[in-house]
Amino acid sequence: MRKFLIGSGKPDLAIDFGTANTRVVVCNAGVLFDEPSLCCFAGEASGSELVAVGASVKAMLNRTSGALRIVRPLHRGVLSDIAAAREFLVYAVRSSVGQRRLRPFRAIIGVPADATVAERGALLTAANDAGLGSVELVAEPLAAALGAGLPLYRPEGSMIVECGAGVTEAAVISLGGMCATASIRGGGNALDAALSDYLHIRHKFLVGTNTAERVKRDLVNILENELSEQAEIVIKGRSLVSGLPEAVAISAGELISVIDKQIAAVTRMVRNLLAQLPPELSRDIHGSGIFLTGGSAAIGLVGKAIANDTGLQVSVANDHANCVALGLQKALAF
């Protein structure tokens, strides 16, 4: 990770540009910006006007008129709208460190380990268009491991699973690099979408993005606290049968299969990665276990499922949601 500093001078700031939330950090001040990765535009895409950015857009989800468009700059962990990404990065940098400066800010930005050359190029283009100067990309699993306090530069391997909103990544790290990686495009947001789709198909009931996220939290809370599967979750939305606003009560037990399917995909990814490791790294991981980072690491069912499937110890890192940002902050000091 140290090589990105050579020849370009130390970066001024680091950006954890996430599908759900973005954080901007500087070396000595910590996290200065933490808001949802959202933009709202008025008009057609070709000549649209920026209306709002960040936290103010969150409450607008699924409530806008036809003249407004809400855009996520990133989808499944990678850039999907360069214009939105540019506007969001301008807002994030100005909100955190201002704009009075003789030269452009140098920055490091986290990126999925499996991002393609084209995906990395699009992110660099958006960053340069936003006024950032020299920009280096750092693999998010490496940043997360550094933020979690794992021993990156030792020969003994460590395994991390970064559970983000747009992508879930697993990596085995040794001697400052990634020995093996695997990923699933679609993280916590995929679970929200799966619950929304289930309600749509099975109950002919439509819910918005924020409601689906709330259903996920309520369901996870019931399951992790070992409450009865008969416990009901009250969900408000619109019935496709009557066309009217309604509230439905659905048992947690009915929704378990939805969440189990998503978690099973993560456990398969982890198992497949473990099956590729050389014997010595397998021995290391057997001793140290697996570390979870990212916002969705808070879903204890993920860790339990991985532990049950692999027989390995699974630990959730301290301040798991901020590990990528904290790792990037540490990288600034290298």
C-alpha positions, 0 to 999 in steps of 0.5 A: 500500500505504501507505493501509492505515495511515491512520486506524487507527494503525500495525499491531503485527504482520503475518500471512502466513496461508498454505494450507501454512504461516503466519508471524507477523512484527513490525517489529523482530524478524522472523519470530517464528512459522512453523508448518504451517497445521493444526488437529486437533479431537475430536468432531463439527464442531458441538461439537468440541474443539481437540486440537492446532495447528500443527507438532504436527499435521503428523505426525498427517496421515492417521494419526488415529482416527475421533474426530479431524479434521485441518482446514486453515483455508485451502483454495486460498489462501482461508479455508474453515473460520472456526472453525479459522482463529480457533483457529489465529490465536489460537495463532499470535499467542500463540506469537509475541507473547504475550497481555499487552496492554491493547488488541487487536493491530492486524494486517495479513494477506496475502490473494490478489489475486483473493479475493472480497468474501465471502472477505475478509469471512470472513478478517476475521471469523475475525481479529476472533473471534481477538481481533485489533483493527483488521485490514487485508488486503494483496494477497499479490503486492504483499507478495511484490514488496516482500519481494523488493526490487522497485521498487514505486513506480517507473513502470517495471513489474515482474512477479512470480509468487507460487508458493504452496501453495494459489494461484499468482498473477502480477501486474504492479506499477507505481506502488505498485499492480497493473496486471494480475493472474492466478491459478490456485487450486491451487499446490504442493498441487495438484501433490501431489494430482495425484501422489496421484491418478495413483498411485491411478488408474494403480497402484491405490496409496494414499499419504498427504499427506506421502508425496505431498509427498515423492514431489514433492520426489524427482521434482523433485530427479531432474529438476533434477539431470538424472539418468536418467528411469529413476531410480526413486522408492520409494513406501510406501503401501497397495495397493488390490489386496491391501489390504496395506502395500507399497512400489512403485518407479516411474520418474521418467520415468513421473511426468514427465507429471503434473508437466508438466501442472501446470507447463503451467497456470502457463506458460499463466497467465503468457503470458495475462497478458503478452498483456493488457499495454499496450506500455510495460509489455511493454517494461518486463517485457522488460527486467526479466524475471519474478521468482518467489517462494513456496515452490514457486519452489524447483521450478526446472522452473517457472522454466525452463518460463516462460523457455522459453515466454516468452523472458524472463529468470526469476529466483528471489527471495532467500529466496523462501519468505518474501517475502510475510512479509518484505514484510508486515514492511516494510509495518509500518514505513510 
